[in-house]
Amino acid sequence: MRFVALLIFSGLIFTVAARAEPTSEADLLRHIEILASDAFEGRKPGTAGENKTVNYIASQWSAAGLQAAGEQGSWYTPVALAERTPESYRMFVIDSNRGNTVRLPQDEIILRGRDSSFRQLNMPLVLAGYADDGSGGADVPVAGKLVFLPRNPPEDETGLPDYRDRKLQLIRNGAVGVITIIEDEGLWPRYFRAFQHGATALADPENHAELEGAISYDQFRKLLRPSGRDAERLLLESGGFAAIALGMTADAVVETSVRNYVSHNVIGKIPGSDPQSGALLFLGHWDHFGICRSEDPDDPERDRICNGAVDNASGISLLIETARRLAADRPERDIYFLATTAEEKGLLGARAFVQAPPVALDNFVAVFNADTVALSDKRKQIAVVGLGETILDGDIEIVAAQEGREIDRSGKADAYLRRQDGYVFLERDIPAYMITSAFADEERLTTFINGPYHDVSDEVNDSLLLAGAAADADFHVALGRYFGSTATYPGKATSGGADN
């Protein structure tokens, strides 16, 4: 039962909702046991496991009293994905001055196409820096050219775009291809294997070059050696130029396996009494890796399913219970709940959401991501991933004080800032945080990352720690009440809460 108290100060009456019944470990475990069961087959996007997962989330939010807020009034918004895996590739580089031709060894470069077949001759080669186009008189246009791009911007320069933004800029400026230079030779084998296994991305073609790939630093240095250019110096200085012609051309023939499919985000909403005051968003990713091991004929009983109990059935369970408690209120602001697909593929569901949100993106006054929460039995300390990135730090501290939670000030959890869905919103200047006791428990987090993380052993067993997650769910309810009210968080007026 929910009680309401009336507080009277100086003739004004304020309605204060009493604290909802605390979230219990059993509340969370009930959902985790279902979402991380073998019946859901590891919740891989584009599978029968996805269908069971998104239907379960929608049914739970519907039972909690949320309204469907997906495409055309449904609970779901489709996310078009494309999986690209290299099949075969050859590249020859011709030195324009000397006329000699070199075939690049296939263990030092790897290529895939946007489409299934790519064939092009005489592509001028360019080395891209991270400066704005047109910042230097010697910079060259990249349209119609094959561009080499260092994986990491220079560390000692500020104001430069990150790698992903720079790559997209080159593609939109007409580069026919972008090949990433992996400067750290020790990382080359890992990047090479990752490319071999394929990659999934949003299917929109404007975000992909016709040709993409990676090259080892050693091979890139060998390419430049005949011209007398110093590869190390150029990469160190790449923050100071936009593009440099290398005096070489390339011929390439590339065959790629391309699989297009559709996955889904799940979106629900608690309608606010004053949607003009903005909106609040809670999110977490529902996807995992599915059947992630090959069948072993010598051991037919061998576990093959990456169930993803901690990552991220636990986060979705937190969102379900948070939604259940907040739906019993009548907030002023609309409160949206989002379960994203393909986070494990590169935050893709979150990226699709910000490209086509159900309301104008700047309506969201705050965003809170729930991911990998079932790792701590501590109810006191919380890590705030995103602390120091937005103007809401003081408000987070107010809620923490009200809830008797202590913020971890070590900053160690910030290593995960770019690896979680909330970062997609920070890129768009929308305040976003991931707040959890799990990331404040460094020892157990490290044990998880070095053990069950992305493995078949991340399943429902005695290693699940839910005391901290239950307290975190209550903290998210407190966040919803604080930021859902203009009395506690006035925020700024937006252009309106009506659907686009």
N, C-alpha and C positions, 0 to 999 in steps of 0.2 A: 504494500500500500504506500502511496506517495502522499506526504503531508506538505502543506504550505503554511508558512508563517508570515504574518503581516507585521512589519516594523514601522513605527510612526516616529518621525523626527521633525520637529518644528512645523507640524501640520501637514507634512508630506507623507504619503503612504508608499512604501516599497514592498513589492511582492518578492519573496526569496524562496526559491525551491529548496526543500530539504535535500540532504545528501541521499542519493540513490543507494539501494542495497549494494554493498561492496561486491566487486567481482571475486568469485572464488576460483581456485585452481580447477575445480571440477567443471565450472562453466567453460573454461578454456579447453580443458582436455577433451570434452565431449566433441568439439568441432575438430580438434587436431586429429583425433582418432579416426574420424570420417575422412577428412581431406588427405591425410597421409596413409590411408589404408591401401592395400594392394589393389582393391577394386577401382581406385582412381588412377592406377598405373603411372604414378609419378607426375601427373598434371602437366604433361608436355603439350604446348600449343599445337593445334591442328590435329588432335587425336580424340578418340572417344573419351579419354581421361579429361580433356578440356571440357567436353560437353557436360560431364557429371559435375565438374568443379564449378563452372559458371552457373549452372542451374542450382546447385546447392547454395551458393552465395546469394543469388537472387531470391531464392525461397526464404532464406533466413532474414534477409533485409526486409522482404515483404511482410513476413510474420512479425517483425519488430515494429512495423508501422511506417516504413519509408515508402516513398513514391518512386516509381521507375523514372530515370532521368537519362536514359540512353537514346539511341537513334529512333525517331518516330514514336516516342512514347514507350519504348520497350526498355528492358533492363540492360540491353546489350548495345555496344557500338563496335562495328567491325573494324579490324585493323589488318590491312593488306600487307602481307609479308612476302619476301623473296629470299630463298636460300640458294646461294651460289657456291659451287664446289669446282675447283680447277680439274679439268680432265687432261688436257695437253696444252703445251705452250712452247713457242720458240721465239727468240728475239735475237736479231743481228744488229750490231751498232757499226755505223760507217763514219769514220773520221773524215770530215769534209775537206780538210787541208791535205792529209796524207793519202786519202783514198783507200786505206786499208779497212777490211771488214773483220769484225770479231763476233763470234757467237757466244753469248753469255751462258756460262755453265748453269744447269738447271738446279744445282744445289746451292747457288748463290743468289738466285732471283726466282721469284714465283709470281705468277700472273693469273688473273681471272678477268672475264669480261662482264659487262653489264648484261649483255645478251648472250645467247648460246654460242654464237660464232663471231669472232673479231679478226679482221684481216686489214692491215693498212701498211703502206710503204712510205718511206721518206718523211717520217715524222721528225721535225726539228726537236732537239733535246734542250731543255731549260732546267736550270737549278732555281727553285723558288726560295726566297727568304720570307721573313715574317713581317716586313715593313708594308705599309699601305701601298697599294698600286699608285704609281706616279710620284712616289716620294723622292726618287732620284732620277736625274736626267739620263742615266745609262740603263735604266730598267727597260725591259722588253715586254711586249704583250704576250700572253700565253695562249690565246685563241688558236686552236688547231694544232697545238704542240703537246708533246709528252713531257710532263713535269716531274722532276725529282724533288721531293719535299722531306727535309729532316723531321724525324719523329718528334723531337723535342725542341721547342724554341730556346734561344740562348737564355741561360739562367740569370744573368746579371742585367737583363733589360726588362723594363716594366712597360705596361700598356700594350703588350703584343697580344694578338689573338692566340687562343690555344690551338692545338693541332687540328681538332675536328673543325673548328670555325674556319681556319685557314684553308683546309682542304675543300670545304664547301665553297669558299670564296673563289678558289681556283677553278672549280668545276663550273660555277656560274659565270665566270669570265671566259669560258669556252675551251678550257684545257681538254684535249681529247683523252688524256689519261693522266693519272697521278700515281707515282711509284714512291713508296715511303722508304727513306733511308734509315736503317736500324743502326744507330751509332754505336751502341753497346754490343760488341761482338759476342759477349757471353749470353745475350738475350736472343741472338739470331736463331738458334735451333728452335726455341720456343715459338717465335713468330712464324717460322717456316712451317712447323707442325700445325699451328693454328690455321694458317692459310690452306694447308692441305685438307684439313677437316671441313673446310667450308665456313661460310658466315651467313647469318640471317640479318636482314635489314628491312626497313620500311620499303615497300615496293615502289614508291614514287620515283620515277626515273630521273627527275631533275636533281636529285641528291646523289647521283652516281655518275662517275665518269664512264666513258665507253670501255676504258681499260683501267684496271687497278691492280696494284701489286706491292711487293716489298723487295728490297735489295739489301744485301749485307754491306756494311761499311767498307770492308776489305775489297769487295768487288767494285764499289763505287770509286774508291781511291784508285784502283787499277785502271778504270775507265778514264780518269782525269790525267793520269801520269804522263801519257805522250804529249799532252798539250802544255805541260809545265805548270798546271794549276795545282795548288796545295789544297787538298780536300779538307784537311783539318782546319785550316785557317778560314776557308769559305764557310764551313758549318758554324764555326764560332762567331763569324761576323754576319750570319744570316738575318739577324734582327735589323741590319742596316740597309738591306736592299729588298726589292720586291721580286725581281727575276733577273737572271743572267743567262745569256745564250752560251751554250757549251761548244758550239762549232761542230756538232755531230748530229746525225740523223739515225733513225731506227726503223727497222722493218719488224713487224710482229704478226704472228699467227697464233690465235688463242681459241681453244674450245672449252666451254664451260657448261656444267650441268646446272640448269636453273629450274628451281621448283617454286612456283607461286602458290600461295595458299592464304586463307583468311582465318584469323583468330579474333578474339573479342575481349574488350574491356567490359567490366560490369559497373554500372553507375546508378546510384540511388540518391535520394534527396529527402531531407527533413525540411519542409517548407517553413520559412520564417514569417513572422508577422509584419516585418518591414524589409522586404528584399532590396529596397532602394539603398539600404545601409551597407550592402555588400554581401559577401558569401565567405564561407569557411570550407576547407577541404581536408578530409582525412583519406589517406590512401595506403595501399600496400600491394605487393605483387602476388598473384595467385600461382604463377607458373613455376615449374621445376624441370627436371631433365628426363622424365619419363623412364622408359626401359633403356637403361644406360650401359648395359653389359651384353656382350654377345652370348648366345647359348653355348654352354660347355657340354659336349656330348659325353665326356667322362664324369660329369657331375650335374645331372639334369635338375637337381634340387638347389643348385647354386642361386643365391639371391641376385636378381638382375634389375630390380626396380630401385631407382633413386626416389624415395618417397617424399623427401623434403619436409620432415616434421617440424624441425626448427626453422628452416629456410624454405618456404615461409608460411607453412600452415599455421604456425604460431602467430604470425602477424595478422593473418586474415581472421583468426579466432578473436584476437584483440579488437579488430574493427567491428566484427559482428556484435560483440558484447558492448562495445562503446556505443554503437548505433542503437542497440536495444534500450540503453539507459537514457540517451539524449533524446530519443523519439518520444519519451514520456513527458518531456518539457515542451514548451512552445517558445523556441528561440526567436529573437528578432531577425537575425540574419539566416538566410538559407544555409543549411549545412549539407554539403555533398560528401558522399562516400564513393570511393573509386577503387576497384580491384583491377590491377593492370596485368596485361599479358606481356610476355617476352622481355621481362626485366633482365633475365639471365642472358638474353641475346644482345643487351646493350641499352637497357632502359627504353625499349621501343614502344611499349604501350603508353608510357608516360609522355614520350615525345609525340605520339599520335594524338593524345589528349590535348596537349598545349597547342597543337596545330588546328584543332577543331573543338574547342571547349563548349560545353552546353550554355555557358554565359560568357560574356567578355572576360578575358583572362585577368584584366586588372580589377575585376570585381572581387577577386579573392584577397581577403585581408591577411590570411595566414594559411599555411599548408603544413600538415603533419604526416610524416611517413612512418609506417610501422613495419619493421623488417627484422627477422631473426631475434625474437624477444625471449624465447624460452631457454635462457642460459644462466639465470641467476636466481638464487634464493634470498637475495638481499632486497629489502623493501625501502631502504633509506636513500642510497646514492643513485643518481641518474647521470648518464652522459647525455649531453646536448650537442648532437652533431649539427653544425651550422651556427653555433654560438660565435658571435663576432662578425657574422656575415650580413645581418640585417638590423633594422631599427627596433626590432621587437625583443631584444635581449632583456631589457628591463621588465617587460611584461612577463616573460618566461620566469624570471626570478621571483616576481610577485606570486605567480601561481605555485612555484616550487615552495616558497615560504608558507603559503596558505595550506599546502598539502603535507607539510613537514618533510619535504624531500631536500636532499643536499646535492648540489650540482658538482660533478667532477670537474675540477679546474685543470687537470693535467694536460688536456688538449690531445691526448693520444688517440681518442676516437675520431679526430678530424681526418685521420688517414683514410676514412671511409666516406668522406664528403662527396666525392665525385662518383662513387660506386653505388649509389642508391638513388631511387626515383626522385627524391626531393630535389636533387641537384638540377634536374631539368627545369624546375620552377625558379631556382636561384639564377639560372642563366637568363631568365626573362624578367629578372628583378622582382619576383614575387617572393615574399618572405617564406622560407621553408625550413623545417627542422625535422630531425629524427631523434626522438627522445626515448631513452630506454635504459633500464638498469643493466641489461645484458652487456652493453658496451662499456659500462663502468667497471665491470668485473674482468679486468685484463687477463688474469690467469685462465679463467674458464673460456673466455673468448678465444684466446690463443690456442688452447687445447682443442676447441671446436674447429677452428680454421685449419689446424694442422692434422685433424682427424676426420670426423664425420662430414665436414663441409663438402657439399657436392658429391657425396659418396652414398653407396647403398646403406651405410650404417646410420645415416640421418633418418631415423625412423622412431616410431613410438616405442619407448622402452624406459627403463628406470633412470636413464641419464637426463630425461627431460626435467628441467627445473622451472616450476611455474609460479612460485611465490612472488618473485620479482615481476613476472609478466602480469600477474593479477593486480599488483599494485600499480604497474604501468598503465593498465587498462583504466583504473580509477583516475589516474593522472590525466589520461586523455579525455575522460568525461569532464574533469575540471577545466581542461583547456577548452573544450567545446562550450562550456557554460560561460567561461570568461570572455572568449573571443566572439561568442555568439550573441553577446549583449552589448549594446551601445553604452550602457551605464558603466560597465567595467572597462570596455575597450571602445572608445568613441570612433576610432579609425577616421576614415575620410569618406565623404559621400561619393558614390559612384554614379555611373551613367544609368544605372537601373538593373534590376534583377530579372527582367523578362528574358525568356529563352531567345537565342539568336534565330 
